[in-house]
Amino acid sequence: MTKAAAPVRHSVTESIRNSIALGYFTAGQRITERDLCEMTGVSRTAVREALRQLESEGLVQVVPHRGPIVATLTPEQAEGIYQVRIELEGLACELFTRNATDADIAALKASFEGLKGIGSMTDPLERLTAKNAFYESLIFGAHNEALGHTLSSLNARVMVLRATSLAAPGRTAESLQELEELVDHLSARRGKEARKLAARHVMNAGKVAIEILKKRLAQEAAEG
């Protein structure tokens, strides 16, 4: 079987990943290769390779005699991810204040300017993309390859949680206020202050996302 070209494989994986993160495919839902081929317009080979990648990221689970389904992210799993994010993103902020070039700081400010329009964005994917771009600028400016790889391995499930927290009423405005303060400290190279603010930002997002996950589980249990 011929492997799909890397750009195609990446595009298909990203498309399915975004669909899961934004709730177009919901936890426990069966996703067939046929439906994914129709959605993405690519071959079954490319879809299968994308599903294998998403399985390794923890977004898809292959169930015997049923096929691939969207993995369920429990409140306990989410709490564990946020605990790790607090440490890793706090470290990224501290390293950014030490290692970022002037160009890195300019890129971070530019990505935050793009993020400031998130409140008026009606497309959920546009909102998520803007938030992801901000974090990519932050992690790149930390200039620590090992840290970047570690955060990348968490990124898929972080995206799901990020989309979840952003969907909460009022959270977008709070998030922007927290990040604006964080950018000020990062730009001024105040490492300790930036690390504390990053931890606070992640903790606040975590509380919102975990509460939403708990309510969803309770609703599903009541309906089931």
N, C-alpha and C positions, 0 to 999 in steps of 0.2 A: 504494500500500500504506500502510495506516494505521500510524503508529508506536505502539509500546506506551507506556502511561502511565509516567512516570518512576519512581514508587514500585515498580511491577511490574517494570520493566526492572532497577532496582537490586537488587531482591530475587532475581530469577532469576540475575543476574550473580554476586551474592554466594554463592548456593547452589552454582552450578557451580564457582566459584573455591574454595570451601571443600572441595568434593568432590575437586578436583585436589590441593589442599594436603595433605589428609589421606590421599591415596593411594587413594581409592575409584576414581578414574580414574588409570591409570598412564601413564608416559611412553611415547609411541608408540601408545597405544591410540586406535582410531577411536571417535569419539563422534557418534552420529547424532542428527539433529534429533528424530526420532521418540522415541528413548529419553529425550532431555532433556525433551521435552514431557510424557512419562509421569511422569518423575521430579518435575518442577516443577509440573505441572498447568496450564501456560499454553499460549498459542498459539505457532505456529511463528514468527510475527513477533517476539514477545518473545524467543524462543530465539535467532533469527538476530541480533538486536541485541546480545544478551548475548555471543554468540560473537565478534562484531566487536570488542566492547570487550576481551574476553579475548585476542584476537589482538593488539590494540595493546599489551597488557600483557606479551606474550611467553609467555603460558601455553598458547595454542592456535596451531596452525599449520594453514593450509588447504593441503592437498596436491591438485594437479590429478588428477582422475579417482578420487580417494579421499575427498575431503571433509575436514572438520576432524579433527585428531588432537591429542592432548595433546603439547605440545612437550617435548623432552628438555632437561633442564638439565644441562650437562656440569660436571665438576669445575672446569674452567678458567673457565667462566662464573660458577660459584659463587664462586670465588676473587676474581674481579673485583668481584662484588657486595659481598663482605665487605670488600674494600679500600676501596670507596666508603663503606660503612656505618661503618667505623672513623672516617673523617674527618667524615662528616655527623652521626652520632650523638654523637661527641665534641664537635662544635660545638654541637649541640642542648643538651647537658648544660651547657656553659660559658654559653650564653645563658640557660638556665633559671636559673642561679644569679644572673644579673644582672637578669633581666626578670620572673621569676615573682612573682605576688602571693601574699599569705598564703593566699588561697583556692586558688590553683594548687598550692601546696605541700601543702595539706590534701587536695586531690583526688589528688595523686600518692601520698600516704601511704595513702589509702583504696583506691586501685587496687592498691597493693602488698599491702595486707591481704587483698584478694580473691585476689591471685595466690599468697599463701602457702598456700592450700588446694589448690594444683595437684597436689600429691603424692597426695592422696586422690581426685582426680577420675578417674573411670573413662571418661568420655566424651572422646575426643580433641578434639572440637570445642569443648567447654567449656574444656579446657586452652588451646587456641589462642586462644580468645576472651579469656580472662583475660590472656594474655601481650600480645595486641594492645591491650587496654584500657590496660595499663600504659604502653605506648609512646605511645599517643594522648595520655595525660595529660602525659607528658614533652614531647612535641613541641608540644602546645598551650601549655604553660607557657613555652616558649622565646620565644613571641610574635615569630616571624619567618616571614612568609607565604611568602617565596621558598624557605626551607629546608623548610617544610611541604609545598609543592608538589613539590619535588625528591624528598623521601623518599616521598611518595605515589606518584610514578611508578615507584618501585622496589618498592612495597609488596607487589604480587601475588607476585613471585618471592621476596621476603623471607619471605612467609608460608610458602611451600613449604619453604624452608630452615629456618625456625623450627620447623615441624612435624617436619622431619627430625632436627634436633639434639635436640629434646625427647624423641624416641622412643628415644634412646640410653640404655642403662642407666646410672644414676648421674648423668646430666647435669642432671636436674631439680633435685636437691639442690644441686649445684654452682652452677647458675644462680641459685637463690634466695639463696644465700650471697653471691654477687657483687653481686646487685641490692640486697640489704639494705644492704650497705656503700655502694653507690652512692647509695641514697636518703638515708642519713645525711649524706653530703657535699653532696648537692643541697639538703637541708633547711637545712644550715648555711651554704649559699651559698659553698662552697669550690670554685670553678670549675676550677682547674688539677687538683686532686685528682680531681674528678668526671670530667673529660675523660680522664684516664689510666685510671681504673677502667672507664669506658665502652669504651675501646679494648681493654682486657684482656678484658672480657666478650665483646665481639664476636669477638676473635681466638680465644678458647677455644671459642665456639660454632661458629666457622668450621672449626676443626680437626676437630671431631666430625662436622659435616655433610658436609664434603668427603671425609672418610674413608669415610663411609657411601655416598656417591655412587660413589666409586671401587670399593668392594666390589660394589655393585649392577651396575655396568658389567662388572666382571670375571665375575660370576656369569652375566649375560646372554650374554656372549661364550662362556663355557664351555658353556652350554645350547644356544646357537645353532649 
